[in-house]
Amino acid sequence: MINVKFYAKNNRYSIRTNGHAEYAPLGQDIVCASVSTLMYTLANYIADKAEEKGWKILNITFDEKTTEVVIDVLDKSDNNILESLFSMVEDQIKDISEMYPLNVKIAS
């Protein structure tokens, strides 16, 4: 089961995923691949654009041993790009959890 926790408050945005979907064997799991792709894409974009966009990276962690990805960013700018990015990824992960409820769990 992939466990997902979202946080958005006071211009701070965070997504934490950990676990394995167990939909298929490692390397063949489309559920894990989908969530991982979203998380890696978001993290790489943030890392590349943080200085330019006025974002302060508090934590970006990839731990393949525990299959954990943590993205924690503070938006110090006056634009809403970061909020939109996190919202888009959150919506996509929620869609995946609805399609695969036995494999992805969203923390309440």
N, C-alpha and C positions, 0 to 999 in steps of 0.2 A: 504494500500500500504506500503510495506517495502521499505524504501529509504536507499540506500547504497552509501557510499563515500569511495573511496580508495585514499591513499596517499603513494608515495614512492619517496624519494629524500634525498640525502646526508646520506645514511645509516639509514634513519628513515622510518619506515613502520607503516601505520595506516589503520584500517578499522573501519568504524562507520556504524552501522545499527540502524534504528529506525522505529517504526510503526508496523502495523499488516497487513499481506497479505490479509486478508478478503476473502480468498478462501473458507473457511469453518468456522464453529463456533470454538471459543476458545477450545483448547483441542482436536480438530479433524482436524486441519489445517495442511496438509502435506507440504505446501509451507513454512509456519512459522517454522515447525519442521525441515525442511531441512536446512534452513538458520541458525537457532539457533544451530543446531547440529554442523555445520561447525564452527561457531563462538566460541561456548563453548569449542570445542575440541582444536582449535588453542590457545585460551586464557589459558586453563589449561596446555597445553604443554609448552607454554612460561613461565607461572608462575613456573612450575616445573623445567625447565631447564635453566632459565635466568642466574643464577650465574655461573653454569657450562659452559655455552656456551659464556659468555661474552656479554650478552644483558642487557641493562638498560631499565627497564619497566618505561615508563613515565606515563602510565595510562591504567588500565584495569578496566572497569566499567560494571556492569550488573545492569540494572534497569528494573525490571519486570513490574512496574507500567506504564512506558512509553515504554516498550519493546525496550529498547536501550542497545546496546552492543558496547563498545568502546575498541579497542585494539591499543595502541600506544607504539611502542618499538624502541629503538635506538640500532643498531648493532655496538658494539664496538670491535667486533672480526674481524678477517681477512678471515672468511669463508663465504659462501653464503647460509648457511642453512636457515636463517631467510628469506632471499629474496625468496628462493624456497618455503618455507611454505606459505608465504603470496601470492605468485603467484599462487600456487595450489588452495588456498581458493578463491582467486579472480576469477580464471577461472571457478571454480565450481559455484560460485554465479552468474557469467555472464551466464552460461549455464541455471541455474534455471530461470533467468530473461528472457531468450529467450523462454523458454518453457511456462512461466507464465508472459507475459508482462503487464498484467493488475494488477499484484500483487507484482512485484518487479521492482523497478526503480533504475538504476545506474546513479549517478550524473556524469555529464560531466565536 
